[in-house]
């Protein structure tokens, strides 16, 4: 038999031909006919071209900016030009290949939670997106199904299909089926964020956007970081001020000179203009509005500092706007309206020459009125103020793409989280047939070394333990100080051993209420007297943010939760197990991502404000003289307490503690001072030390939905200012020997708190 020529060559046409080098297997003489059904698809080859970025710019602008409301940087445009030239070739324009590729890049960028500016490091990786698209291209075209449904590629980008919102284009909307596999219990979406785990953001003045700090944080950073701390604070307040309507000039009024020369109401309500301190030189006797940082000069006098210089400040004739509405202390950023006087006009001037050391200019600034920078509502900061009008997020202004909490930005995750919240509440409603409420019980100054505190805790826990499961709080927040004196090793008062015994006694109390431990989350926030910071501060103000209480002292409480959860039948219960979380001070408690943001901070801030506040009160003879100055009207409007933007102080839920007018006035001053500054600790570093590299965790911008300001020196209150609900639980055991427990019960959905009291 001839091995070189097979008898039946047709049978080789229907099998996968594998040529053999051995003559024993009868290699056919004629060429094989490949079966097209089993053949791999051919990939059309593309001849790469060199595409200049300037040539691609019109297509990128049409796709990214007009269609997707995105802005592309120069570096990203260069990267895309190289990618399009390599994978689309000469048909990028005629066949429309480039526009399809850029459209797919924009869709994936928005699904990945990228910022409004398309560049590397803005919440998504452009390089990773291009690598994913390149693997699914054939002949210069993108296989849409492959990029949309490839879950491995999506996880590599750190995104999911449910993160994209409707932007008015033809892109694929969020897939509701993806949310069916998620847990629908509300406590599953409760997150406690440590201050040291918050994204470290800084405001870029040139780009007018927030950027992540890439350097590794350190407890001993470079001295330049201290300067950056105050510069970032100033830039943040400055951009917030310019976004206010009172500082936005009207082109229509400015373009008509006749309106500026008249005394009509239109001319009087022109926009305010800030003057840098360096620009005051040579303008003696003129009135100006200055934004600066109150500080104490080396000579001991009060001064005003901005990014251009410093100036001596005289507030002996100044009036607070509004009257007794806020405290103004060194370390705060304020607006001062007044008159600049050169050094020759000031008798006994402390500074010599027109320019002094450290950028100080000669003369002084005589303040006529002083007020804090206007507060900005959360929806305005995020650009979501017109959500209810159009049903979509606004495309102009706001920082909705910025991930302030590390859980996703408002524009990337907000719509999806609200859908999940609705499903969770609807599911709970069907299961319990009662109104679902998300409640948080907040207790402050829980001194465990006081026996009355344990009795008060038993009363609070027994009150909620007797309620139905749907009426119990989903979370309990216990705020320090957990001891009345600072924990100093070897001090004999409350050392390490005694401190652990106090938490062991708390564990015994918690063990009596296993139902609460199984169905609630307990959050513990330390105070200045808790370890280990108190071992170095000896009861004085420690550095903020501060670390949570070490696990050395909390082992018995954790064991109580483990024991309670072991008795729970997990086969019939799909809710998360109860847990004890020990977090930092300050801390963030979030529900459903960026939808509900609750800031928690423990500090004796009202007493520190009273001790360090600047006295701006006028004598009885002086107000008429000050109000005659035309600049005082500017300062009056600079208070920004207008009918369109009022201070909403909701006192109907404040209980008996707000009946006294003095307590309500004190609460208003405290709330307005802190939220206007946009920082939980607006004090000089010697008065309240701050870790320089973690100062961004102290910012209250954008405003949280709720703010727990635990200050035992102030009376308990619950009030709303600019949409932010501020609560102070006061002391768990009030002073005076009364057997009473006092705490705040916060309703997350209604965004309202209520001061509760129970006698025992």
Residue pairs with C-beta under 8 A, 6 or more apart in sequence:
3 23
3 24
3 26
4 23
4 26
4 27
4 29
5 28
5 29
6 12
6 26
6 28
9 28
9 30
12 28
12 32
13 32
13 33
13 35
14 35
16 35
16 38
17 32
17 34
19 27
20 27
41 138
43 138
43 139
44 138
44 139
44 140
46 86
46 87
46 88
46 89
46 139
46 140
47 89
47 90
48 85
48 86
48 87
48 89
49 85
49 89
49 90
49 92
50 85
51 81
51 82
51 84
51 85
51 92
52 81
53 74
53 77
53 78
53 80
53 81
55 81
56 77
56 80
56 81
56 84
56 92
56 98
57 77
59 93
59 98
59 99
59 102
60 72
60 77
60 80
60 102
61 72
62 99
63 99
63 102
63 103
63 106
64 70
64 71
64 72
64 102
64 106
64 118
65 71
65 72
67 103
67 106
67 169
68 103
68 106
68 107
68 110
68 167
68 169
69 116
69 167
69 395
70 106
70 109
70 110
70 116
70 117
70 118
71 116
71 117
71 118
72 80
72 117
72 118
72 119
73 117
73 118
73 119
75 119
75 120
76 118
76 119
76 120
76 126
79 126
79 127
79 130
80 102
80 105
80 130
83 101
83 130
83 134
84 92
84 97
84 98
84 101
84 102
85 92
87 101
87 134
87 137
87 140
88 97
88 98
88 101
88 140
89 97
89 140
91 97
91 140
92 98
92 140
95 140
97 140
97 141
100 141
100 142
101 133
101 137
101 142
103 171
104 133
104 142
104 144
104 147
105 126
105 129
105 130
105 133
106 118
107 164
107 171
107 172
108 124
108 129
108 132
108 133
108 147
108 157
108 159
109 118
109 124
109 126
109 129
110 164
110 165
110 167
110 171
110 412
111 154
111 157
111 159
111 160
111 161
111 163
111 164
112 123
112 124
112 125
112 129
112 157
112 158
112 159
112 163
113 123
113 124
113 158
113 159
113 163
113 401
113 403
113 408
113 409
113 412
113 413
114 122
114 123
114 124
114 401
115 122
115 123
115 209
115 401
115 402
115 409
116 209
116 401
117 207
117 209
118 126
119 126
120 126
120 127
121 211
121 212
121 214
123 401
123 403
123 409
123 412
124 157
124 158
124 159
125 157
128 156
128 157
129 157
132 147
132 150
132 153
132 156
132 157
133 142
133 147
135 153
136 142
136 143
136 146
136 147
136 150
137 143
147 153
148 161
148 172
154 160
154 161
160 178
161 172
161 174
161 175
161 178
162 174
162 175
162 176
162 178
162 179
162 416
163 174
163 408
163 412
163 413
163 416
164 171
164 172
164 173
164 174
165 174
165 392
165 393
165 411
165 412
165 414
165 415
165 416
166 173
166 174
166 392
167 392
168 392
174 415
174 416
174 419
176 419
179 416
179 419
179 420
179 423
182 420
183 189
183 574
183 576
184 420
184 423
184 424
184 427
184 428
185 424
185 428
185 574
185 575
185 576
186 421
186 424
186 425
186 428
186 436
186 438
186 474
186 591
187 474
187 475
187 519
187 520
187 521
187 575
187 576
188 575
188 576
189 417
189 420
189 421
189 424
189 591
189 592
189 593
190 474
190 475
190 521
190 589
190 590
190 591
191 407
191 589
191 590
191 591
192 521
192 523
192 581
192 583
192 587
192 588
192 589
192 590
193 405
193 406
193 407
193 583
193 587
193 588
193 589
193 590
194 548
194 583
194 584
194 587
195 545
195 584
195 585
195 586
195 587
195 588
195 694
195 697
195 698
196 217
196 545
196 547
196 584
196 694
196 697
197 406
198 404
198 405
198 406
198 588
198 696
198 697
199 212
199 403
199 404
199 405
199 406
199 696
200 212
200 213
200 217
200 693
200 694
200 696
200 697
201 210
201 211
201 212
201 213
201 402
201 404
201 696
202 210
202 211
202 213
202 228
202 232
202 696
203 209
203 210
203 211
203 232
203 235
203 236
203 239
204 210
204 211
205 235
205 239
208 239
209 399
209 402
210 399
210 402
210 404
213 693
213 696
215 693
217 693
217 694
218 693
219 691
219 693
221 692
221 693
225 692
225 693
226 685
226 692
228 692
229 690
229 692
229 695
230 293
231 307
232 695
232 696
233 293
233 333
233 679
233 695
234 293
234 306
234 307
234 333
236 678
236 699
236 701
237 291
237 333
237 373
237 677
237 678
238 291
240 373
240 374
240 376
240 381
240 678
240 701
241 247
241 274
241 291
241 335
241 373
241 374
242 248
243 376
243 380
243 397
244 374
244 376
244 640
246 271
246 272
246 374
246 637
246 638
246 640
247 271
247 272
247 273
247 274
248 271
249 270
249 271
249 273
250 270
250 271
253 259
253 260
253 266
253 267
253 270
254 260
259 266
259 267
260 267
260 270
261 267
268 633
269 637
272 289
272 634
272 637
272 638
273 289
274 289
274 290
274 291
275 288
275 289
275 290
276 290
276 306
276 307
276 308
276 309
277 290
277 292
277 304
277 305
277 306
277 308
277 309
277 310
277 311
277 361
278 308
278 309
278 359
278 361
279 308
280 288
280 290
280 311
280 340
280 361
280 363
280 365
281 354
281 361
283 340
284 340
284 341
284 342
284 345
284 363
285 339
285 340
285 341
285 345
286 339
286 340
287 337
287 338
287 339
287 368
287 629
287 630
287 631
287 634
288 337
288 338
288 339
288 340
288 365
289 335
289 336
289 337
289 631
289 634
289 635
289 638
290 304
290 306
290 311
290 335
290 336
290 337
290 338
290 365
291 306
291 333
291 334
291 335
291 373
292 304
292 305
292 306
292 310
292 311
292 333
292 334
292 336
293 304
293 305
293 306
293 331
293 332
293 333
293 334
294 302
294 303
294 304
294 313
294 328
294 329
294 330
294 331
294 332
294 333
294 334
294 614
295 302
295 303
295 304
295 305
295 310
295 330
295 331
295 684
296 302
296 303
296 330
296 684
297 303
297 310
297 312
297 350
297 360
299 350
301 312
301 313
301 350
302 312
302 313
302 314
302 315
302 330
302 614
303 310
303 311
303 312
303 313
303 360
304 310
304 311
304 313
304 334
304 336
304 365
305 311
308 359
309 359
309 360
309 361
310 358
310 359
310 360
310 361
311 340
311 360
311 361
311 363
311 364
311 365
312 349
312 350
312 351
312 360
312 363
312 364
312 365
313 336
313 364
313 365
313 367
314 364
314 365
314 366
314 367
315 336
315 367
315 370
315 614
315 616
317 366
317 367
317 368
317 618
317 622
317 625
317 626
318 336
318 338
318 367
318 368
318 369
318 370
318 616
318 618
318 626
319 368
319 369
319 370
319 616
319 618
319 623
319 626
319 627
319 632
319 635
320 326
320 328
320 369
320 370
320 371
320 616
321 369
321 370
321 371
321 635
321 636
321 638
321 639
322 371
322 639
322 641
324 665
324 669
325 371
325 639
325 641
325 668
325 669
325 672
326 371
326 372
326 669
326 672
326 673
326 676
327 609
327 610
327 613
327 669
327 670
327 673
328 334
328 370
328 372
328 613
328 614
328 616
329 608
329 609
329 612
329 613
329 614
329 682
329 683
330 612
330 614
330 683
330 684
330 687
331 682
331 683
331 684
331 687
332 372
332 673
332 677
332 682
333 372
333 373
333 677
333 682
334 370
334 371
334 372
334 373
335 370
335 371
335 372
335 373
335 635
335 638
336 365
336 367
336 369
336 370
337 367
337 368
337 369
337 370
337 631
337 632
337 634
337 635
337 638
338 365
338 366
338 367
338 368
338 369
338 631
339 365
339 366
339 368
339 629
339 631
340 363
340 364
340 365
340 366
341 363
341 364
341 365
341 366
342 362
342 363
343 349
343 351
343 352
343 353
343 354
343 362
343 363
345 363
346 363
346 364
349 362
349 363
349 364
351 360
351 361
351 362
351 363
352 362
353 362
354 361
354 362
355 361
355 362
356 362
368 626
368 629
368 631
368 632
368 635
369 626
369 631
369 632
369 634
369 635
369 636
369 638
370 616
370 635
371 635
371 638
371 639
371 640
372 672
372 673
372 676
372 677
373 676
373 677
373 678
374 640
374 645
374 676
375 640
375 672
375 675
375 676
375 678
375 703
375 721
375 722
376 701
376 702
376 703
376 722
377 385
377 703
377 722
377 723
378 702
378 703
378 704
378 705
378 723
378 724
379 385
379 387
379 723
380 397
380 398
381 398
381 399
381 701
381 702
381 703
382 398
382 399
382 400
382 410
382 411
382 702
383 393
383 394
383 395
383 396
383 397
383 398
383 399
383 400
383 411
384 393
384 394
384 398
384 400
384 410
384 414
385 394
385 398
386 394
387 393
387 394
393 400
393 410
393 411
393 414
394 400
399 702
400 409
400 410
400 411
400 414
401 409
401 410
401 411
401 412
402 409
403 409
403 412
404 594
404 702
405 588
405 590
405 593
405 594
405 597
407 413
407 590
407 593
407 594
408 417
408 593
408 594
409 594
410 594
413 593
413 594
414 593
414 594
414 595
417 592
417 593
417 594
417 595
418 592
418 595
420 592
421 591
421 592
421 595
424 592
425 436
425 749
428 436
428 470
429 435
429 436
432 468
432 469
432 470
434 468
434 470
434 471
435 470
436 470
437 470
437 471
437 747
437 749
438 474
438 591
438 747
438 748
438 749
439 471
439 472
439 473
439 474
439 745
439 746
439 747
439 748
440 473
440 474
440 475
440 476
440 477
440 589
440 598
440 745
440 746
440 748
441 460
441 464
441 473
441 475
441 476
441 477
441 743
441 744
441 745
441 746
442 477
442 479
442 708
442 710
442 727
442 729
442 743
442 744
442 745
442 746
442 753
443 457
443 460
443 476
443 477
443 478
443 479
443 729
443 732
443 743
444 479
444 602
444 710
444 712
444 728
444 729
444 730
444 731
444 732
444 743
445 479
445 480
445 481
445 527
445 710
445 712
445 730
445 731
445 732
445 733
446 453
446 457
446 478
446 479
446 480
446 481
446 482
446 732
447 453
447 481
447 482
447 483
447 484
447 732
447 733
448 454
448 482
448 483
448 502
448 503
448 505
448 506
449 483
449 484
449 485
449 494
449 498
449 502
450 484
450 733
452 733
452 739
453 732
453 733
454 505
454 506
454 509
455 739
455 760
456 732
456 733
456 740
456 741
456 760
457 506
457 509
457 732
457 741
458 509
458 512
458 760
459 741
459 758
459 760
460 741
460 743
460 758
461 509
461 510
461 512
461 513
461 516
462 513
463 758
464 471
464 472
464 473
464 516
465 472
465 513
465 515
465 516
469 519
472 516
472 519
472 520
473 520
473 745
474 520
474 521
475 520
475 521
475 522
475 523
475 589
476 516
476 520
476 521
476 522
476 523
477 523
477 525
477 589
477 600
477 708
478 522
478 523
478 524
478 525
479 525
479 527
479 600
479 602
479 708
479 710
479 729
480 524
480 525
480 526
480 527
480 528
480 529
480 530
480 585
480 602
481 526
481 527
481 528
481 529
481 530
481 602
482 499
482 502
482 503
482 526
482 527
482 529
482 530
482 549
483 494
483 499
483 502
483 529
483 530
484 494
484 529
485 491
485 493
485 494
485 529
485 539
486 494
486 528
486 529
486 534
486 535
486 537
486 538
486 539
487 494
487 495
487 496
487 499
487 529
487 530
487 531
487 532
487 534
487 535
488 494
488 495
488 534
488 535
488 538
489 495
489 496
489 535
494 502
496 531
496 552
496 553
499 531
499 553
500 552
500 553
500 556
503 553
503 554
503 556
503 557
504 556
506 557
507 556
507 557
507 559
507 560
510 516
510 517
510 522
510 557
510 560
510 561
511 517
511 560
511 563
511 564
514 563
514 564
514 567
516 578
517 560
517 561
517 564
517 565
517 578
518 564
518 565
518 567
518 568
518 577
518 578
519 575
519 578
520 578
521 578
521 579
521 580
521 581
522 561
522 578
522 579
522 580
522 581
523 581
523 583
523 587
523 589
523 600
524 548
524 549
524 554
524 580
524 581
524 582
524 583
525 583
525 584
525 585
525 586
525 587
525 600
525 602
525 710
526 533
526 546
526 547
526 548
526 549
526 584
526 585
526 602
527 585
527 602
528 534
528 537
528 539
528 540
528 541
528 542
528 602
528 603
528 604
529 539
530 549
531 549
531 550
531 553
532 547
532 550
533 542
533 543
533 546
533 547
534 542
536 542
541 603
541 608
541 687
541 688
541 689
542 689
543 689
543 690
543 691
544 585
544 586
544 603
544 680
544 681
544 688
544 689
544 690
544 691
544 698
545 584
545 585
545 586
545 691
545 694
545 697
545 698
546 584
546 585
547 584
548 582
548 583
548 584
549 582
551 558
551 582
554 580
554 582
557 580
558 580
561 577
561 578
561 579
561 580
564 578
565 577
565 578
568 577
570 577
585 600
585 601
585 602
586 599
586 600
586 601
586 602
586 680
586 697
586 698
587 599
587 600
588 597
588 598
588 599
588 600
588 704
589 598
589 600
590 596
590 597
590 598
591 598
591 748
596 705
596 706
596 748
597 704
597 705
597 706
598 704
598 705
598 706
598 707
598 708
598 746
598 748
599 680
599 700
599 704
599 706
599 707
599 708
600 708
600 710
601 680
601 707
601 708
601 709
601 710
602 710
603 680
603 681
603 688
603 709
603 710
603 711
604 711
604 712
604 713
605 670
605 674
605 680
605 681
605 709
605 711
606 666
606 670
606 711
606 713
606 714
607 713
608 683
608 687
608 688
609 670
609 673
612 683
612 687
618 626
626 632
641 647
645 722
647 668
647 672
647 721
647 722
648 720
648 721
648 722
648 723
649 664
649 668
649 719
649 720
649 721
650 718
650 719
650 720
650 725
650 752
651 658
651 664
651 719
653 718
653 752
653 753
653 754
653 755
654 664
654 716
654 717
654 718
654 719
654 755
655 716
655 754
655 755
655 756
655 757
656 755
656 757
657 663
657 715
657 716
657 717
657 730
657 755
658 664
658 667
658 715
658 717
658 719
660 715
663 715
663 717
664 717
666 714
666 715
667 714
667 715
667 717
667 719
667 728
668 719
670 709
670 711
670 714
670 728
671 709
671 719
671 721
671 726
672 721
673 682
674 680
674 682
674 700
674 707
674 709
675 700
675 703
675 707
675 721
675 722
675 724
675 726
678 699
678 700
678 701
679 698
679 699
679 700
680 698
680 700
681 688
681 690
681 698
690 698
700 707
703 722
703 723
703 724
704 724
705 723
705 724
705 725
705 751
706 724
706 725
706 726
706 727
706 746
706 748
706 751
706 753
707 724
707 725
707 726
707 727
708 727
708 728
708 729
708 744
708 746
709 726
709 727
709 728
710 728
710 729
711 728
712 730
712 731
714 728
714 730
715 728
715 730
716 728
716 729
716 730
716 742
716 744
716 755
717 726
717 727
717 728
717 755
718 725
718 726
718 727
718 728
718 744
718 752
718 753
718 754
718 755
719 725
719 726
720 726
720 751
720 752
725 746
725 751
725 752
725 753
727 744
727 746
727 753
728 744
729 742
729 743
729 744
729 755
730 742
730 755
731 742
732 741
732 742
732 743
733 740
733 741
733 742
734 740
734 742
738 759
739 759
739 760
740 757
740 758
740 759
740 760
741 757
741 758
741 759
741 760
742 755
742 756
742 757
743 755
743 756
744 753
744 754
744 755
744 756
745 753
745 754
745 756
746 752
746 753
746 754
747 753
747 754
